[in-house]
């Protein structure tokens, strides 16, 4: 039976016995997934990508069973079993005695708010939870299959096959999503590692470090319950699932780096090494981090090339590819100072528009003082708050807490090598000094870019803001109070300050911003290409 027909049936709440209230439908490039509230049903797509073959019903049944068996190692309470979809008297049902037309993996549905990505974004991931994760992983790797048949995936030749494949498959993206210089640097560094460290791969095999692992260990495959639940390992290809435990752990550590929390990645590795005694892992960590980041960059390239995507989606995936390739470059010892731009100035002067331009066109990380302030206060980011000037949510004490947290997050991102745009007023010189200090610690290029506009235009924008729901709390009645307190560039660091007017068309303002950043070598080569396309 056609996959599309099965999907339509499974999307219907009345299809289930008993019927459910609603069905949330999610799809990946290899599966159609149906969330019903208590249960999750996964239907594998009839595809063959070479490294994965679900093209026949027999193969789909085989890999459904493999998925349940392998994932029960870490999540036995989640993976409930495999059920057939049957056709009996023209009616489809799950189970039953009719003709089997396909197979489903059946899982218990957990709270999506507990997935690692959302938990991290809310700032709720703690060292204690990392410790609990390590407590799960140490016995998992200790008890995972190893020895004959598994060890071959940890040989230098097997690992090199994977990295060679990556470089071959991404060659067409040179000059588009990765520069030739970066591509060649990462490739040459990787091959030099094989040439200089052949004994390291043999030592890892001799020590029993090659295991049937997870293969896809990242934050969105972890539910941070108490204790955490790790799910969705790779079942469809032994080559991707088996290998050095260092490769699995490097994936998760790299994911923390990518998401701007490298200190949690370091904590994960430190605690794992301490608990497992596997100090040799550290010799391979950057190598496998580089490999994992490059694989994610490659997948992002493939996704960005999907003709079904619209322009916004395509830009999103291109930026992800640039980020991952940039991370791989830094793991491979590439020396490039990250950029930090503080878009500061009076309310309504155009800071946020430029910050969003840097995020949406070039993939920069964006930190908004408005958003961070409300996160710290436990207020929804889009909730408007009207308080007297310099009081309540905007008191000096709350300002200090907000700027301290913004600086902390910016420093973490910069140390991971990412470009960062900060959107905030920074009206006083004393508020800017901690930013100067953190840029020095992180070895970052820094620019304070003041956005300006004429007072009548500023007033017009603020009046429009009050008619529409935005996250900014700026308003006309406090405009002059802020202006009276606004201080000029810090005299000891005047070379770090520039001004850009936003009075003209947005396109002209953005062009001028790109020129300023390029003149200060604050745009990577790929980003300069993006400004021209």
ABEGO torsion letter per residue (X at the ends): XBAAAAAAAAABAAABOBBBABBBBBBBAABBBBBAGABBBBBBBBBBAGABBAABAAAAAAAAAAAAAAAAAABAAABAEBBBBBBBGGBBBBEEABBBABBBBBBBBBBAAABAAAAAAAGABBAAAAAAAAAAAAAAAAABBBEBGAAAAABAAAAAAAAAAAAAAAAAABGAABBAAAAAAAAAAAAAAAAAAAAAAAAAAAAGABBBBAGBBBAAABBBBOBBBBBGBBAABAAAABEBAAAAAAAAAAAAAAAGBAAAAAAAAAAAAAAAGBAAAAAAAAAAAAAAAAAAAAAAAAAAABAABBAAAAAAAAAAAAAAAAAAAAAAGBBBBBBBBBBBEBBGAGAAAAAAAAAAAAGBBBBBAAAAAAAAAGBBAABBBBBBBGBEAABAAAAAAAAAAAAAAAAAAAAAGBBBBBBBAGABAAAAAAAAAAAAAAGBBBBBBBBBBBAAAAAAAAAAAAABBBABABBAAAAAAAAAABBBBBAAAAAABBBBBAABBAAAAAAAAAAAAAAAGABBAAAAAAAAX
